[in-house]
């Protein structure tokens, strides 16, 4: 794909957009970046914009700029249905996402991971498995290292492991992973998609260009994914929990427990390892959903050439990622956990399932169109009290307050939420931040929200205030 002297329009000045601009400039393109955000909101990126010397149009989108482009590269955060893009499509101007553009310049095999929840953990873990199996690995995509950055490099890896989001999949054309992983699909981003079915179709696009000889790793117990898998032309490797095992496949992974022991294990039956076994007793990950992530990673690693020995060694020393059911601290017997990455309904449910002690749950943020009523059952089972905050706080409170033993309470700030949660907790209880919403009403990212939570917990421990909790 020749970009030399072509008018390249980058839509969205963020990490992905900046990486695409660098790449297009290096390829000799005449680059313009457009973003509806104003200059002061994009201040962090402007020094690099000036360094690579590209045009910018900030604060609005100029339709004429779109219509005069030779190629438009859309960042994941920008809906590809906005009017200027629709006008460009009508004129036949190619519209690509950064991940599609990158794939056209990458010759190494790509392993792609998607799903509503668990993508980043699985991507990092899979990359670690391949590295421990003796491969040189690039790990990136939708996790801070744009795939286009790898396409710029002179040094190559043996394999590329990439997290891909539904937004990125919306703008693929020829993107073809040799191994694709689809972990789960539950309602999310319904503030961007018209309905759940549209979101499912976007996730299913990860398999769009796979052919015979490629591999699809799927959650065999997810009904939406099971429907998608019936049309696949690839080798299919499903994973299951023992209690919902149902397959005629000769190749699969099953998560179970040793008789009389709590430590889970995974049995693998594939052509690469007909009777593989993974010991999960040393795995530093909480929850049934993380066992699914492990099973998916292991199947994908084997399909990509990894070894069982490398997979097991990676599991033994892999540490969980920040803000994903991350243990923070114990204060006077109260256990604090940061699950700020829990930005949708299913993530909250999966987090609550982990704990057998009463939970004081902190939720809230910007609503992404989730149906909070779906949480009533599991909140009633696990939650002692609910603390709500942010734009969606009152909506969540109205739906879930009757499901909590001690009702729900509003908080004005994260510090206030942590204090209120601590007051409501008794020794042995859990205080869990699992918002079920995006962070963008109050914070720049889920990571910033999680860091503020952890700092508030730290301040709580160091506070001289005489707080009596559990009353």
N, C-alpha and C positions, 0 to 999 in steps of 0.2 A: 504494500500500500504506500504510494508515493505522496508525501505531504509537502514536498518542496514547492515553495512559492504559492501554496494554496491558502486561501482565506479560511482559517480555522477559528471557529467560535467556541469558547469554553463557557458553558452555562453553569454558574455556581462556583464561587470562590471559597473553597474549603480545602481540606487536605487532598481529596481526590482531584478537585479542579486544578489546584496548584500543581500537582504532579503531572496531570495531563498537559498543562500549559508548558511546563519545562520540557516535556517530551516533544511536543509539537514544535516548539522553538528550536530544539536541538536537531530536529529533522528538516529544518529550513522553512517551516510554516510561518505565515503572517498571522500572528495570534492576537485575538481579542478576548478578554474575559468580561462577562456580564453577570451582574448579581443585583437582585432587587434591594438587598440591604445597602444601607448608606455607608460612606467611607469610615465613619467613626466606629461602626460595628465590625468592620473588617480590618481594623488597625493592625492586628497581629500578622496579617498576610502581606500588607502593603510593602514592607521593606524588601521582601523577596520578589514581589511583582516588579518593583523598580529595578532590582538587580538583574532580572532576566529581560527587562526592557520589552514589555508587551503593553498593548492598549487596554484600557479598562473603561467600562460603562457601568457605573454603580448608581444605585438608588432607583433604578427602573430598567425595563427591557425595551429596547428600540426594535420594533418589528422589522424595520428596513435592514438593520444589521443582520438579523436572522435570515432574511430573504436574499441577502447578498453573499452569504457564506458558501464556501465549497463543501464544508463538512462541519457539523455541529456535534460537540461532545458534551453530553449531559451528565452532571454530577448526580450521585444517588439521591441526594436530598431534594432534588428538583423534580416535581411531577412532569412526566414527559407529555402530559396532556394540556399544558398551558397554551394559550392562544398563539404566541409567537412561534412555538414549535409546531403547532398544527398548521400554521400558514407555511412554514418551511417545508413540511411534509408534502403539502399540496403542490409545491413547486419542484418536488422530487429531490430535495437536498437530503443527503444521507444523515441520519440521526443515530449516533452511537453512544454507548456508555463507555466509561474509562476501561472497564474490565474487558469489553469486546475489543476495543482498540488494542489493548495490551496483548490479548490472546493472538492477534494477527502477527505479532512480532516474536512470540515465544515458541521455541521449537521443542522444549523439554516437555515431558508428559505432565499434565495438570491433574491434581486431585482436588475436587471442589466440594465444599461442605455448606449445606444450607439447612434451614429449619427455623421454626419460630423461637425456640429456646435451645441453648446449649452449643451454639455454633462456635463461639470463640474457644471454649474449653476443649471441644472436640478437635478443632483446628490445631491448637497449640499441642495437645496431647499427641495427635497424629504426626505432627512434625517431629516431635521428640522421639516417637517410635521409629520413624524412618531414619533419623539421625543415629539412633542407637543400633539400627540395623546396618549401618555402614554407608549411608547415602549422604551426599551433600544436598542440603534442603534449603529452599527459600520458603518462608512462611509469611503470608501476607493477605492482601485482599481487603476485606471490609473490617480490618482490625488495626488500622493505623499505618500499615505498610502497603500503599496502593500497588496493585499488580503492575501498573505502568512503570513504577520505579524499577522493578526487576527487568523489564524490557529495555531500560536504559543502560543496564550494566554490561560491562565487558566480560566479567567473570560469570560463568554459568554454574547452576546447580545441576544435580542429577534429576531432581524432581521439584515441582512447584506445588505447594499445599496452600490452597486459597479458600478463605471464608467468603461466601457470596450471599448478599441479601436479596430479598424479593425485588427491591428497587433496582438493583444491578441486573437482575435477571430480566426485568422488563425491557431492557435495552440491548439484549444480546441478539446476534444474528447467526454467526458461525461458531461461536464459543463452544468448544467440545472438550470436556474433561474426559480423560481416560477412565477415571474412577469418580463417580458422583455419590455423595452421601446426603440423604434427606432424613433428618432426625425425627421430626414431628411437625404437625401443622395444627395450630389452634388460633382462635380469633385474635388478630393483632392488626394494627395499622388501618383500622376501619375508618379512621379519619382521612385516609388517602384512597382506599379502595371502596368502590360502591357497595360491595357486599363480600361475604366470606368466600363465596365461590370464585370471585375474581382473584382474591388473595391466594387461594389454593392453586388456581391456574398459573399464577406468577411463580409460585414455588416449584410447580411441576416442570417449568421451563428449564430447570437444571439438567433434565434428561433430553432436551429437545434435539440435540445434534448427535447424541450417542448412537453408536451402531453396534452391530455384531462384533464381538471381541472386546468391547468396553464393559465396564462393571457398574452396576447400581447397587449401593448399600442402602437398605430401607428399614424403617421401623415397621415390622410386619404386623404390629397390633394397632397401628394408626389407621382408622377407616378411610380417611382421605387419601393417604399414601397408598393404601392397598388398592384403591380404585385406579390411581395413576399407574401403578406397577403392572396392571393387567395389559396395558398397551405397549409396554417396553419391548424393545428388540434386543436388549442387552442381557448379559448374565446378571441375575438378581441374587443378592445375598441379604436375606432378612435376619433381623435379630428380634428376640422375644424374651420375656420373663417366663419362668417355668409355669406359673399359674395361668398364663394365657397363650401357651404354646399351641400352635395349630398350623402346620404347614405340610405340604407334600414335597417341598424342596428337599433335595438331597444335600444342599449346602446351606448352612445357617449357623447362628450362634444363639445359645440359650443361657440366660442368667439364672443361677439357682444358688442354693446354700448347701453346704455340707451337712450331713445328718448330725444333729445335736450341736451345731455351731452356728454362730450368727454371721461369721464372715462369708460374704458372697463369693462365688466363683463363676467362671464362664467356660463353658465347653464349646469348642469350635469344630465344625465339620465342614471342611472345604477341600478342594483338590490340592491346595498348597499344603494343608495340614489336616489330614482326614480325622485325626482324633486329638486336636489341640486342647490344652487346658491352661487357664490363666488363674493364678492365685491372687485374689483381691484383698487379702488380709492386711497388706501394707499400704493400700491405696488411701491417700489423704483427700478423699472427696466424700461429701455427704449426700445421701438421698438416692432413691430409686432412679431418678432421672439421670444422675451422673453414672450409674451403672450402665444405663443405655448408651450414654456417651462413650464409655469405655468399650462396650461391645462394638459400636459402630466404628470407632477408631481402629480397633484390632482387625475387624474384617477388611476395612479399607487398606490398612497397612499390608496385610497379607496379599490382597489383590494387586497392590502396587509394588510387590517384591520384597516387603519386609520379612523379618524372621521372627519366629515365636520367642526366641531368646531376647532379641532386641525389644520386642513389644513388652515382655515381662519386666525387663530392666527399666524401661521407661516408666512403667506403672509404679515400680517400687520407689522411684525418686521424684515423681511428678508432684508438684505442689499446686493446690487450687489457685485460681486467679482472684484478684482483688474484686471486692464488691459482688461476689457471687457466693452467697451463703458463707461468708467469711467470718470466722470467729474473731471478735474484737477484744473482749475483756470480761472478767467476772468482778462485780462490785457487790460486796456484802451478800454473796450467794446468787445474785441476779446475773444471768448470762446474756451478753449482748452480741447480736449477729447482724452483719451488714450484707443485705441482699439488694443493694440499690439498683443492680442490673435487672431486678425483677420488675420489668416495665409493662407486663401484661397479666391478664387474669390467670392464665395457666401457670405462669411463673410463680405467682403468689400461692396457688394451690399446691404446687410441687414443693415449695419451701415449707409450708405449714405441715405437710405430711412427714417431714423429717423428725419433728419433735414430739416426744411423748409427755412433755411437761407443759403446763399452761403457758400460753403465749400472750404477751401484750404486743399487739401488732400496730406498726406505724405505716399508714398508707397515705397516698395522695400525690398530686402533681397535675400535669396536664392530661386530660382524658384523651385516649386514642380511639374512642369508640367502643370500648369493651363493655360487656354486659356484667356488671358487678353482682347481679342477682345469682349468677352461676356460682358464686363463692359462699352462698348462705350455708350450705350443708357443711363444708369443710371448716368454715369459720366457727360455726356452732360447736363443732367437735373439738377444735384445738384452741380457740381464742378466748381468753379471759376478758380482755378489754381492747377496744379499738381507739387509736389516736389518729385523727385525720388532719391533713394540712393541704395547702395549695388550692389551685383552681377547682379541682374535683372533690375537695374535702367534704363539702356539704352533700353532694350527690352520693358519695360513698357512705357517709354517715346515715343518710335517710334510708338507704337500702340495707345496710348491714348492722345497724345498732341493735336491733332486736335479736340478732343471732349471737351476740356476745353476753356472757354472764353478767358483766358489769357495764354494759352499754358502750357508748362511744363518746369521745370528747374532742373538741377542736383545739388545735395548736396554731399559734401565729408564726412560729419559726421552728427550725429544726432543733435548736437548743431547748425551746419550750416543749417540743414533742418528746425529747429524750427525758426531760425532767418529769413530765407528766407520766410517761411510761414507767419510769423508775418508781414514782410514788405509788403506782397501781400494782407493781410487782412485789411478790414475796420471795424470800430465799428459795432457790431452786427453779424459779420461773425463768422464762426466756423473754427478752425484749428483741423483737425482730423488725428491722426496717425492710419491708418488701412492698414498694409503693404501688405496683399495679398500674403505673402511669409513667409517662415520660417526665423528664426533669425540667423541661424548657420554660415552665412558668416562673421558676425561681433560680435555676442554675443553668450553666452552659452545657452540662453533660451529666450523665448518671454518675460518672467518676467524681465530679466535683460534689455532687450531692452525697455520695458515700463518704468522701473525705470530711465533709462538714459534719456528718453523723458521727464519724469516728472521733473527730475533734471534740464534739459535744460530749461524748462518752468520757473522753480523757479529762475534759474540764469538770465533769460531774464527779469523777473520782478525786480530783484535786481540790474540789470546792470546800470551802470552810463552812458552807451553809449546813445547818442542822436539819438534814432531810430524814424524816421518818417515813419509810415506805411500807407497803403491805397493809395499810390501815383501812 
